[in-house]
Amino acid sequence: MRIQVEFLGLSRFTAGVKEITLDLEESTTFRDIVRLLATRYPAMIGNVIQPDGETLQYPNIFNLNAKRMIKADQMDESPSDGDRIILMSMSAGG
């Protein structure tokens, strides 16, 4: 599956890019995406991603398709092909 990840605020600053396209296995979870981002953008660890490398640091959150926030208990769910994930701070939302 192919998804888009857009970075806002601190995540954009630490990644140094506005957005990326990821080609992933169908079984990839949101937690797996956090792990991938931690590996690809280690500057996010401690700022956007917890030191464990698999949990978003509060108040950062995934927004799926500009429709719903992915809560901590939903991180083991999977996105779908064509989804757009926005990595943002809840304090930046409106």
N, C-alpha and C positions, 0 to 999 in steps of 0.2 A: 504494500500500500504506500501511497505517497501523501504526505501531509506538509502543511506550511506551519512554521513557527515564527511568530512575530514577537520581537522584544520591545518592551516599553520601559522607560525610566532607567532604574539602576541596572536592570538586566541588559538593556541596550548598551549602556555605558561600559559594563564589564565585558560583554561579548564583543563589542566593537563593530557590530553589524545590526541592521534593522530587522532582517528576517532571513530565514533559511528554509530550504526544502529538504525533507528527510524521506528517504526510501527505507521502509521498515517492514519487518515480517508482520503478518496479520495478527499474530498473538502478542505484539508489543503493547505493553501497558503504559499508562501515564508515568508510573514510577520508573519504568525502563527509559522513558524519554528524559526524565530528570537525570538518571545515571549517565546517559549519553551526553547530555549538556554539560554535566560536571567534568566528564573526560575531555570533551572538546573545548570547553571554556573554563579552565581551572580557576580563573579569577572570580568566578561566580561563587565558589565555595567560601562560606563564611559571610557572604554578602546577600546572595539570592538563594543559595542552596546550603542546607545544613552541612556541617562537617562530615556526616555519614555518607554524603554523596548521593543520597537517594530521596531526600525529603526537601521540599521547598521551605525556606525560612520565612516565618511570618513577618510581614503581611503579604508576601508574594504568593501568587495563586495562578493557576491556569484558567483561562476563559476559553470555552469551546464554542467556536463559530459565532462569537459575539452574542450568544444566547444563554449560556449557563456557566457558572463557576464549577470547577472540579474540586470538591471538598476532599479533605484528608482521607476520609473513608471510601472515596471513589478512585483513589490513585492506582488500584489494581485492576481497574476497568481499562478497556482498550478504545482508542479512537478508531474512526473508520476512514477508508480511503477518501481523499479529497477534503478531509477536515482541516480547519484552520485553528491553531492554538495560539492564544495570545498569552505571553508570560508577563504579568503585570503586578503591581502592588495594589492591594485593595484600597489603600489610602489615596491612590491616584485615580480610582474609578469614580463614576458618578451616577 
